[in-house]
Amino acid sequence: MNHKYNFFDITDDIVFLTDRNFNIITVNAAAVNTLGFTREEFPAKNIPDITHFPDGEPDLNLLAGKGERVKCRLINSAGEQLTARLRVTPEPGTDDLYYFIFRDETELRQVKKERNYYSALLNESFKQTPIPMLLVTVHDMKLTISNDALVKFLEIEDEPDYTGWNIAELNPSWRHLTTDGEVIDFENVPITRALRGEKTSSEILNIITKNGNSKWCIVSGSPIYDKKGGMIAAYIIFPEITAGITAEKALRQSEKMFKLLVENTEDVIWTLDPASGKFLYVSPSVKKLRGYTPEEVMAQPLTEVLTDNSLKIVVESLEKNVKLFNDSKFDEMDNFVLVDQPCKDGSVVSTEVVTTFIPDNNGKLDFILGVSRNITERKNYEKRLRESESFLTQVIKNAPLPILLADFETAKVISYNDKFIELFGYNTEDTPDIRSWWPKAYPDPVYREEVRKIYESQVIYNLEELSETVVMDTWVTSKSGEKYFCEFKGIRINSVLVFFITNLTERKKRENEIKELSRQKDKLLSIIAHDLKNPFHTIMGYTEVLKDEFDTLDDTEKKRIVNLLTKAAGSTYDLLEHLLDWGRMQMDRMTFDPVELNLESVIKTITGGMQDIYSVKNVKIITDFEKLFFVRADRYMINAIFRNLISNAVKFSFPGSEILITASAEKDYVAVSVKDSGTGIRHEDLQKLFSLDDQFRSQGTAGEKGTGLGLILVREFTEKNGGTIHVTSTPGLGSTFTVKLPKIR
């Protein structure tokens, strides 16, 4: 009897030995450890004292010996109930003793619950990940699950439903080019054969999409096995590396996404310097493949990376392919090789290697990109699931768009990914829950209340009541004070609230700029229609008079008409010149060539050229510069600025008056003022001078007319050269326009 007790002490099942009345005689160690009673306490108990049957208490005498297990709950020393299954077995050779054997299933139920939770989270995140992915069944190659990124990548958004398609039917015109340029049906691609249980492969492909666009990607398949080790399905990912293939600069820019890929795949991705034979980069997955760290592999020569026979094959292949690359015979290159590699533990692993030769900006060979896949091992389903969960974590952490995870019930933040922190600057210490996010992200209380109402009435309601994906667009203030216009796309996965955030600030700015340009264009067309019509009416009218009455008009009348035509033509020319300058400024097509300028020389040149204009009104122009001032500015724009200001001063000056032009130093600027003693401008009209919307016009003292665009150009030219313009005026006493330009130190 003691020997039997010692034997059932080693089992993990809870075992009671009882008499025919089910009084406990003794128990095993598992019963003591699990239920919390001492061995001495059990003999005072009966089976019904510590057992509860949710489906009704069975007849224990009938249960004995049948070998059936029934559901029950064991009551521990703390009064807690543990889920278990019971089987009753009589002691062989006697009817007086029974073994009650309980299997504790509490932990198993929790494991199943957690597995279902992570499975749901994994499936939804699979759909939301920005990397193109799909899941196919191996026996018929039919698509089971895909994500939005794959649909966008293959450009099949217009297809209503592609679930259940054969993988080759994802695009009716889908063909791709292998790295040697040969066109191949998708059915014969090595990766497809590998997913059918044949030869495995990893491909760098040039895919021609449905719309005819060429895209490079690394196609990688990850198998899924059933409990018996049979392959039933596979994940396939299509990370795009178009930029990386076409230019080294683009490859550097996509390094982060590339790193995300290589750290979450079993394939070893590496780059090699063909000149030295040294590895420039080796992905962390090499540790699983060969037992070495990436740093150890990068320090190894090829003689330690390959077996002797494989080294000979690789050296010959490299020499051949380098020569073909240098001769631009890319279609003759062989980019596929099978090699054997020694592992750290002394074993040898067989790998399948696919290479791509990457050129630099000059077309010369820069480095070799390779993908090595282990073709000696396959993993079981549970290990693949754990790796998929790790992949999900890395995808969220390193995703190229900001992601926020929070507890739906408590609103407590679970995590922000790196892109979220990079964009907004907030971490879980700054905003541990969504409630603390509100005053920081929306400091304006009025706007904050508007956003909160939308969040509570639409976002929370839809996620709580309807479980729908919701979208909300708001302006968000970052920790640094920057404002970003963002789209929040929220989904609820069990008790987790996930927000995928897209920064739409630049797009919003472009939309506003387009609206503003459209509005200005309409205003400009209105100006053209109005201002060109009047001078042309004058020109057409007087030319008609000259045509019909030329012989009867005296010379004085002819001269008067010619003068009027000259003024109308000059006015039209000025308007067109201003319109062209304004249009070039708006489209950023005006040449900007800053040079060193002597302002006094510029002003004198302009006034000298305008002598005929101001001498007619007997207006005197006086210049008073403290000293010689030099600025670095565009000569054409500076001439236009002061030509307009001086011309306006003459236009609104009374005959016999003076115009004073002064220049003085103000810290880092030179201030040039043009002052007249003419008609002046009312205070309410000052703000209209530089606005296209409130175009301000008035006639000069001699009835002169302007285009209405001169001062608008003056302001834009001044600001383009880093300066400012200011005006003061008193009706009846005149105006002073002051332009400040950065001076040369």
SULZI-V387361 format. One record per pair of residues at least 12 apart in sequence whose C-alpha atoms are under 8 Angstrom apart, sorted by the first residue. I is the first residue (numbers start at 1). GAP is how many residues later the second one is. D is the distance in whole Angstrom. If there is no record, write none. Layout:
I:GAP:D + I:GAP:D
This chain:
5:23:7 + 8:20:6 + 9:19:5 + 9:20:5 + 9:21:7 + 10:19:8 + 11:19:7 + 12:18:6 + 12:91:8 + 13:17:6 + 13:18:8 + 13:88:7 + 13:89:6 + 13:90:5 + 13:91:7 + 14:13:8 + 14:14:7 + 14:15:8 + 14:16:5 + 14:17:5 + 14:20:8 + 14:87:6 + 14:88:5 + 14:89:6 + 14:90:8 + 15:12:6 + 15:13:6 + 15:15:7 + 15:16:6 + 15:84:7 + 15:85:6 + 15:86:5 + 15:87:6 + 16:12:7 + 16:15:8 + 16:83:6 + 16:84:5 + 16:85:7 + 17:80:7 + 17:81:6 + 17:82:5 + 17:83:6 + 18:79:6 + 18:80:5 + 18:81:7 + 18:82:8 + 19:77:6 + 19:78:5 + 19:79:6 + 20:75:7 + 20:76:5 + 20:77:6 + 20:78:7 + 22:24:6 + 22:25:6 + 22:76:8 + 23:20:7 + 23:21:8 + 23:22:6 + 23:23:4 + 23:24:6 + 24:18:6 + 24:19:5 + 24:20:7 + 24:21:6 + 24:22:6 + 24:23:7 + 25:17:7 + 25:18:5 + 26:13:7 + 26:16:7 + 26:17:6 + 27:12:7 + 27:15:7 + 34:42:8 + 35:39:8 + 35:40:7 + 35:41:4 + 35:42:6 + 36:40:6 + 36:41:5 + 36:42:8 + 37:39:8 + 37:40:6 + 50:24:6 + 50:25:5 + 50:26:7 + 51:21:7 + 51:22:6 + 51:23:5 + 51:24:6 + 52:20:6 + 52:21:5 + 52:22:6 + 52:23:8 + 53:18:7 + 53:19:5 + 53:20:6 + 54:17:7 + 54:18:6 + 54:19:8 + 55:16:8 + 60:28:8 + 63:24:8 + 63:25:6 + 64:23:8 + 64:24:5 + 64:25:5 + 64:26:6 + 64:34:8 + 65:23:6 + 65:24:5 + 65:25:6 + 66:22:8 + 66:23:8 + 67:20:6 + 67:21:7 + 67:22:7 + 68:19:6 + 68:20:8 + 69:16:6 + 69:17:5 + 69:18:5 + 70:15:5 + 70:16:5 + 70:17:7 + 71:12:8 + 71:13:6 + 71:14:5 + 71:15:6 + 72:12:5 + 72:13:6 + 72:14:7 + 73:12:8 + 82:22:7 + 82:23:8 + 82:24:6 + 83:21:6 + 83:22:5 + 83:23:5 + 84:18:6 + 84:19:5 + 84:20:4 + 84:21:5 + 84:22:7 + 85:17:6 + 85:18:5 + 85:19:7 + 85:20:7 + 86:14:7 + 86:15:6 + 86:16:5 + 86:17:7 + 87:13:6 + 87:14:5 + 87:15:7 + 88:12:5 + 88:13:6 + 89:12:8 + 117:377:7 + 118:271:7 + 120:373:7 + 120:374:8 + 121:372:6 + 121:373:8 + 122:266:8 + 122:267:7 + 122:270:6 + 124:369:7 + 125:267:7 + 126:20:8 + 126:21:7 + 126:266:8 + 127:18:8 + 127:19:6 + 127:20:4 + 127:21:6 + 128:19:6 + 128:20:7 + 128:21:8 + 129:18:7 + 129:20:7 + 129:266:7 + 129:267:8 + 129:270:8 + 130:18:8 + 130:19:5 + 130:269:7 + 130:270:8 + 131:18:6 + 131:19:7 + 131:106:7 + 131:107:7 + 131:108:6 + 132:14:8 + 132:15:6 + 132:16:7 + 132:17:5 + 132:18:4 + 132:19:8 + 132:21:7 + 132:105:6 + 132:106:5 + 132:107:6 + 133:13:6 + 133:14:6 + 133:16:7 + 133:17:6 + 133:102:7 + 133:103:6 + 133:104:4 + 133:105:6 + 134:12:4 + 134:13:7 + 134:16:7 + 134:101:6 + 134:102:5 + 134:103:7 + 135:98:7 + 135:99:6 + 135:100:5 + 135:101:6 + 136:31:7 + 136:97:6 + 136:98:6 + 136:99:7 + 136:100:8 + 137:95:6 + 137:96:4 + 137:97:7 + 138:57:6 + 138:58:5 + 138:59:8 + 138:93:7 + 138:94:6 + 138:95:5 + 138:96:7 + 139:57:7 + 139:93:7 + 140:26:7 + 141:25:5 + 141:26:6 + 141:55:8 + 142:21:8 + 142:22:5 + 142:23:5 + 142:24:4 + 142:25:6 + 143:19:8 + 143:20:6 + 143:21:5 + 143:22:5 + 143:23:6 + 143:24:6 + 144:19:6 + 144:20:6 + 145:18:7 + 150:88:8 + 154:16:8 + 154:17:8 + 154:55:5 + 154:56:7 + 155:54:6 + 155:55:6 + 155:56:7 + 156:14:8 + 156:15:7 + 156:54:7 + 168:18:6 + 168:19:6 + 171:38:8 + 171:39:6 + 172:38:7 + 173:36:8 + 173:37:6 + 174:12:8 + 174:33:8 + 174:34:6 + 174:35:6 + 174:36:6 + 175:32:7 + 175:33:6 + 175:34:8 + 176:29:7 + 176:30:6 + 176:31:4 + 176:32:6 + 177:28:6 + 177:29:5 + 177:30:6 + 177:31:8 + 178:26:7 + 178:27:5 + 178:28:6 + 179:25:7 + 179:26:6 + 179:27:7 + 179:156:7 + 179:177:7 + 180:150:7 + 180:151:5 + 180:152:7 + 180:153:6 + 180:154:7 + 180:155:8 + 181:150:6 + 190:12:8 + 190:13:8 + 191:12:7 + 191:28:8 + 191:29:7 + 191:30:7 + 195:26:7 + 195:28:7 + 195:38:8 + 195:39:7 + 197:34:7 + 200:175:7 + 201:19:8 + 201:151:7 + 201:172:7 + 202:16:8 + 202:17:6 + 202:18:5 + 202:19:7 + 202:152:7 + 202:169:7 + 202:170:8 + 202:171:7 + 203:15:6 + 203:16:5 + 203:17:7 + 203:151:7 + 204:12:7 + 204:13:6 + 204:14:4 + 204:15:6 + 204:150:8 + 204:152:8 + 205:12:6 + 205:13:6 + 205:14:7 + 215:25:7 + 215:26:8 + 215:27:6 + 216:24:6 + 216:25:5 + 216:26:4 + 216:29:7 + 217:21:6 + 217:22:5 + 217:23:4 + 217:24:5 + 217:25:7 + 218:19:8 + 218:20:6 + 218:21:6 + 218:22:7 + 218:23:7 + 219:17:7 + 219:18:6 + 219:19:5 + 219:20:7 + 220:16:6 + 220:17:6 + 220:18:7 + 221:13:6 + 221:14:6 + 221:15:4 + 221:16:7 + 222:12:5 + 222:13:5 + 222:14:6 + 223:12:6 + 223:155:8 + 224:155:8 + 224:156:7 + 224:157:6 + 224:160:7 + 225:154:7 + 225:155:5 + 225:156:5 + 226:154:7 + 226:155:6 + 227:153:7 + 227:154:7 + 229:151:6 + 229:152:8 + 239:22:7 + 241:13:8 + 241:17:8 + 245:113:7 + 247:112:7 + 247:113:7 + 247:114:7 + 248:110:8 + 248:111:7 + 248:112:6 + 248:113:7 + 257:143:8 + 260:134:7 + 260:135:7 + 260:138:7 + 262:21:6 + 262:22:8 + 262:23:7 + 263:20:6 + 263:21:6 + 263:22:7 + 264:21:8 + 264:127:6 + 264:130:8 + 265:20:7 + 266:19:6 + 266:22:8 + 266:107:7 + 266:108:8 + 267:18:7 + 267:104:6 + 267:105:6 + 267:106:5 + 267:107:7 + 268:14:7 + 268:15:6 + 268:16:8 + 268:17:5 + 268:18:6 + 268:21:8 + 268:103:6 + 268:104:5 + 268:105:6 + 269:13:6 + 269:14:5 + 269:100:8 + 269:101:6 + 269:102:5 + 269:103:6 + 270:12:4 + 270:13:6 + 270:99:6 + 270:100:5 + 270:101:6 + 271:96:7 + 271:97:5 + 271:98:5 + 271:99:6 + 272:95:6 + 272:96:5 + 272:97:7 + 272:98:8 + 273:93:7 + 273:94:5 + 273:95:7 + 274:44:8 + 274:93:6 + 274:94:7 + 277:24:7 + 277:25:7 + 278:20:7 + 278:21:8 + 278:22:8 + 278:23:6 + 278:24:8 + 279:18:8 + 279:19:5 + 279:20:8 + 280:18:7 + 281:13:8 + 281:17:7 + 282:12:5 + 282:13:8 + 282:15:7 + 282:16:7 + 289:54:8 + 289:60:8 + 289:85:7 + 290:51:8 + 290:52:7 + 290:53:4 + 290:54:6 + 290:59:7 + 291:52:6 + 291:53:5 + 291:54:7 + 292:51:7 + 292:52:6 + 304:38:7 + 305:36:6 + 305:37:7 + 306:33:7 + 306:34:6 + 306:35:5 + 306:36:6 + 307:32:8 + 307:33:6 + 307:34:6 + 307:35:7 + 310:29:5 + 310:30:6 + 310:31:8 + 314:23:8 + 317:17:8 + 320:13:8 + 321:12:5 + 321:13:7 + 322:43:8 + 325:32:8 + 325:40:8 + 326:38:7 + 326:39:7 + 335:19:6 + 335:20:5 + 335:21:7 + 336:16:8 + 336:17:6 + 336:18:5 + 336:19:7 + 337:15:6 + 337:16:5 + 337:17:7 + 338:12:7 + 338:13:6 + 338:14:5 + 338:15:6 + 339:12:6 + 339:13:7 + 339:14:7 + 349:25:7 + 349:27:7 + 350:24:6 + 350:25:6 + 350:26:6 + 351:21:6 + 351:22:5 + 351:23:5 + 351:24:6 + 351:25:8 + 352:20:5 + 352:21:5 + 352:22:7 + 352:23:7 + 353:17:7 + 353:18:6 + 353:19:4 + 353:20:7 + 354:16:6 + 354:17:5 + 354:18:7 + 355:13:7 + 355:14:6 + 355:15:4 + 355:16:6 + 356:12:6 + 356:13:5 + 356:14:6 + 357:12:6 + 396:21:6 + 397:19:8 + 397:20:5 + 397:21:6 + 398:19:7 + 398:20:6 + 398:21:7 + 399:18:8 + 399:20:7 + 400:19:7 + 401:18:6 + 401:19:7 + 401:99:7 + 401:100:6 + 401:101:6 + 402:14:8 + 402:15:6 + 402:16:7 + 402:17:5 + 402:18:4 + 402:19:8 + 402:21:7 + 402:98:6 + 402:99:5 + 402:100:7 + 403:13:6 + 403:14:6 + 403:16:7 + 403:17:6 + 403:95:7 + 403:96:6 + 403:97:5 + 403:98:6 + 404:12:5 + 404:13:7 + 404:16:7 + 404:93:8 + 404:94:6 + 404:95:5 + 404:96:7 + 404:97:8 + 405:91:7 + 405:92:6 + 405:93:5 + 405:94:7 + 406:27:8 + 406:28:8 + 406:90:6 + 406:91:5 + 406:92:7 + 407:88:6 + 407:89:5 + 407:90:6 + 408:84:8 + 408:87:5 + 408:88:5 + 408:89:5 + 409:86:7 + 411:22:6 + 411:23:6 + 411:24:7 + 412:20:6 + 412:21:4 + 412:22:6 + 413:15:7 + 413:18:8 + 413:19:6 + 413:20:5 + 413:21:7 + 415:13:7 + 416:12:7 + 423:55:7 + 424:53:7 + 424:54:4 + 424:55:6 + 424:56:8 + 425:53:6 + 425:54:5 + 425:55:7 + 426:52:7 + 426:53:6 + 440:37:7 + 440:38:8 + 440:39:7 + 441:35:5 + 441:36:5 + 441:37:6 + 441:38:8 + 442:33:8 + 442:34:6 + 442:35:6 + 443:34:7 + 451:23:7 + 455:17:8 + 458:12:8 + 459:12:8 + 459:13:8 + 459:31:8 + 463:28:7 + 463:29:6 + 467:24:8 + 467:25:7 + 468:23:7 + 468:24:8 + 469:20:7 + 469:21:6 + 469:22:5 + 469:23:8 + 470:18:8 + 470:19:6 + 470:20:5 + 470:21:7 + 471:16:7 + 471:17:6 + 471:18:5 + 471:19:6 + 472:15:6 + 472:16:5 + 472:17:7 + 473:12:7 + 473:13:6 + 473:14:4 + 473:15:6 + 474:12:6 + 474:13:7 + 474:14:8 + 484:19:7 + 484:20:7 + 484:21:5 + 485:18:6 + 485:19:5 + 485:20:5 + 485:23:7 + 486:15:6 + 486:16:5 + 486:17:5 + 486:18:5 + 486:19:7 + 487:14:6 + 487:15:5 + 487:16:7 + 487:17:7 + 488:12:6 + 488:13:5 + 488:14:7 + 489:12:6 + 517:69:8 + 520:172:8 + 523:169:7 + 523:170:7 + 531:44:8 + 531:176:7 + 532:40:7 + 532:43:8 + 535:33:5 + 535:34:7 + 535:36:7 + 535:37:6 + 536:32:7 + 536:36:8 + 538:27:7 + 538:30:7 + 539:26:6 + 539:29:7 + 539:30:7 + 542:19:7 + 542:23:7 + 546:12:8 + 571:134:8 + 571:135:7 + 571:136:8 + 574:133:7 + 575:132:5 + 575:134:8 + 578:129:8 + 578:131:6 + 578:132:7 + 578:135:7 + 579:130:8 + 581:132:8 + 582:131:6 + 585:131:8 + 592:42:6 + 593:40:7 + 593:41:5 + 593:42:8 + 594:38:6 + 594:39:4 + 594:40:4 + 594:41:7 + 595:36:8 + 595:37:5 + 595:38:5 + 595:39:6 + 595:40:7 + 596:34:7 + 596:35:6 + 596:36:4 + 596:37:7 + 597:33:5 + 597:34:5 + 597:35:6 + 597:36:7 + 597:38:7 + 598:30:7 + 598:31:6 + 598:32:5 + 598:33:7 + 599:29:7 + 599:30:6 + 599:31:6 + 599:32:7 + 600:25:7 + 600:28:7 + 600:29:7 + 602:37:7 + 603:39:7 + 606:33:7 + 606:36:8 + 606:37:6 + 607:14:8 + 607:39:8 + 613:37:8 + 614:36:6 + 617:37:8 + 617:38:5 + 617:39:7 + 618:37:6 + 618:38:5 + 618:39:7 + 619:31:7 + 619:34:7 + 619:35:8 + 619:36:6 + 619:37:5 + 619:38:5 + 619:39:6 + 619:40:7 + 620:36:7 + 620:37:6 + 620:38:5 + 620:39:6 + 621:37:6 + 621:38:5 + 621:39:6 + 621:40:7 + 622:36:7 + 622:37:6 + 622:38:5 + 622:39:6 + 623:37:6 + 623:38:5 + 623:39:6 + 624:36:7 + 624:37:6 + 624:38:5 + 624:39:7 + 625:36:8 + 625:37:5 + 625:38:5 + 625:39:7 + 626:36:8 + 626:37:6 + 626:38:6 + 627:37:8 + 629:34:8 + 629:41:7 + 629:114:7 + 630:113:6 + 630:114:6 + 631:39:8 + 631:110:7 + 631:111:6 + 631:112:5 + 631:113:5 + 632:110:8 + 632:111:7 + 632:112:7 + 633:88:6 + 634:87:7 + 637:80:6 + 637:81:8 + 638:79:7 + 638:80:8 + 640:74:7 + 641:72:8 + 641:73:5 + 641:76:7 + 641:77:7 + 644:66:6 + 644:67:7 + 644:70:7 + 645:29:7 + 645:66:8 + 645:92:7 + 646:28:7 + 649:25:7 + 649:26:7 + 649:27:6 + 649:29:8 + 650:26:8 + 651:49:5 + 651:50:6 + 651:51:7 + 651:53:6 + 652:24:8 + 652:26:5 + 652:27:6 + 652:28:8 + 652:47:8 + 652:48:5 + 652:49:5 + 653:23:6 + 653:24:6 + 653:25:4 + 653:26:7 + 653:47:8 + 653:48:6 + 653:81:8 + 654:23:8 + 654:24:6 + 654:25:8 + 654:47:6 + 657:20:7 + 657:21:8 + 658:18:7 + 658:19:7 + 659:15:7 + 659:16:6 + 659:17:5 + 659:18:7 + 660:13:8 + 660:14:6 + 660:15:5 + 660:16:7 + 661:12:6 + 661:13:5 + 661:14:6 + 662:12:7 + 668:74:6 + 668:75:6 + 668:77:8 + 669:71:6 + 669:72:5 + 669:73:4 + 669:74:5 + 670:70:5 + 670:71:5 + 670:72:6 + 670:73:6 + 671:67:6 + 671:68:6 + 671:69:4 + 671:70:7 + 672:66:6 + 672:67:5 + 672:68:6 + 673:63:6 + 673:64:6 + 673:65:4 + 673:66:6 + 674:62:6 + 674:63:5 + 674:64:6 + 675:59:7 + 675:60:6 + 675:61:4 + 675:62:7 + 676:58:5 + 676:59:6 + 676:60:7 + 677:55:8 + 677:56:5 + 677:57:4 + 677:58:7 + 678:54:6 + 678:55:6 + 678:56:4 + 678:57:7 + 679:22:8 + 679:52:6 + 679:53:5 + 679:54:6 + 679:55:5 + 679:56:8 + 680:49:6 + 680:50:5 + 680:51:4 + 680:52:5 + 680:53:6 + 680:54:4 + 680:55:5 + 681:48:6 + 681:49:6 + 681:50:5 + 681:53:8 + 681:54:7 + 682:47:7 + 682:48:7 + 682:49:6 + 683:46:7 + 683:47:8 + 686:41:8 + 689:22:7 + 689:23:7 + 690:21:6 + 690:22:5 + 690:25:7 + 691:21:7 + 692:17:8 + 692:20:7 + 695:13:6 + 696:12:6 + 718:21:7 + 718:23:8 + 721:20:7 + 722:19:7 + 722:20:7 + 723:16:7 + 723:17:5 + 723:18:4 + 723:19:6 + 724:15:6 + 724:16:5 + 724:17:7 + 725:12:7 + 725:13:6 + 725:14:5 + 725:15:6 + 726:12:5 + 726:13:7
